[in-house]
Amino acid sequence: MMPEQQANPHIASMAPYAVADLSTREGLPLISLAQNESFRPPSPRAIVAGQRALESGALYPDPDYPELRAAIAAQHNVDQDIILCGAGSMELITCITQAFAGPDRRVLSTQYGYALFANSAQKVMAPYDAAAEENLTVSVDRLLEAVTGETRLMFVANPGNPTGTRLPNIELVRLRENLPDHVILVIDEAYGEFAEFDDAPLTSLVEQGNTIILRTFSKAYGLAAARAGWGLFPPDLGREVRKLIIPSSVSSVSAEMARAAMEDQEYMRQTCDLTAQLLEGFQQRVSSNGLICTNSRTNFVLIQFSSVEDAQSADRALREVGIVMRGMGGYGLPHCLRATIADEPIMQLAADTLESWAKGELT
Ligand SMILES: *Cc1c(COP(=O)(O)O)cnc(C)c1O
């Protein structure tokens, strides 16, 4: 490559964002449990709305997505002025980092923090710090200890990915209360719908002015293909992030699907309930074979093997029947596999295969 064609050094030295290796035995249909996608199609109402939106395909979407934001506001009982939408929460994470982090404005997350947090910091040459987790769970105390005078942004995914573990919201309130004002806290609730229970929402933290909450349509709403995410932003922060979002980055079809999905809470709740049942059954079977599962509040579970070799050999056994889970080497957890919850027959096949493997019938 000619020197003139070289990318900026911080881009040239960056690894591409790692996607899952989806290879199985040749000829077998792929059963991907690698990307935390929903096993249910989107709500039928979302599909109809998307089809209808195709007819206006000649027109740009309104970059402020008024109908989508109104639907979110109504459902979550917030003012629609504090909502921003983006092409998945990945775009929002990237734009938040671009707005507030940089070479002397550090980003802080946790030991098993979602990989995109570090990736987005690299894009803006912001140093990235990771606070230790305890028992594969975010520790508020470790996070507070890791804050420096240069820390500007803190990302906490709750529940966490890839761990699946969750802190009660009261712990995040304690985190915010003890954080200096110069740190913007970003709470990524990509799996929030699976874990709401009776926990009080954290909207009041957004009102205080220095906390952002992110959600997505990719997981519980089954709209990963649509690329639609949203967040609650204090007005002063949202104004800056809004400048960085690519104008109209969510297509009209996606925005309409997302709006209709938001208005069909019953369907989404059903997805979460079904997922929780399947998760519990799978966890029980896997645990009965001597493997350890995290206490997951999501649509996936992290399976801990007793060694890296065991995780690799179980991964090979699963691929032999077409199942691909996510290897966790990139997260410093090479003895683990992360399994997305799918429908009953697939979870049976996965549990049966792990059982045969554990009994030494497969290698
Ligand atoms: C899946 C996921 C996202 C986001 O995804 P989008 O599809 O871009 O909305 C964000 N954060 C975490 C922790 C996730 O697991």
PDBQT file of the ligand as one rigid body, heavy atoms in Angstrom, charges set to zero:
ROOT
HETATM    1  C1  LIG A 401     -26.871  -6.696  21.241  1.00  0.00    +0.000 C 
HETATM    2  C2  LIG A 401     -26.320  -5.607  22.109  1.00  0.00    +0.000 A 
HETATM    3  C3  LIG A 401     -26.383  -4.262  21.733  1.00  0.00    +0.000 A 
HETATM    4  C4  LIG A 401     -26.905  -3.822  20.477  1.00  0.00    +0.000 C 
HETATM    5  O1  LIG A 401     -27.289  -3.821  19.558  1.00  0.00    +0.000 OA
HETATM    6  P1  LIG A 401     -27.985  -3.158  18.345  1.00  0.00    +0.000 P 
HETATM    7  O2  LIG A 401     -28.398  -4.321  17.536  1.00  0.00    +0.000 OA
HETATM    8  O3  LIG A 401     -26.955  -2.300  17.703  1.00  0.00    +0.000 OA
HETATM    9  O4  LIG A 401     -29.105  -2.371  18.903  1.00  0.00    +0.000 OA
HETATM   10  C5  LIG A 401     -25.914  -3.281  22.592  1.00  0.00    +0.000 A 
HETATM   11  N1  LIG A 401     -25.402  -3.610  23.773  1.00  0.00    +0.000 NA
HETATM   12  C6  LIG A 401     -25.314  -4.883  24.180  1.00  0.00    +0.000 A 
HETATM   13  C7  LIG A 401     -24.744  -5.178  25.510  1.00  0.00    +0.000 C 
HETATM   14  C8  LIG A 401     -25.762  -5.917  23.357  1.00  0.00    +0.000 A 
HETATM   15  O5  LIG A 401     -25.634  -7.188  23.744  1.00  0.00    +0.000 OA
ENDROOT
TORSDOF 0
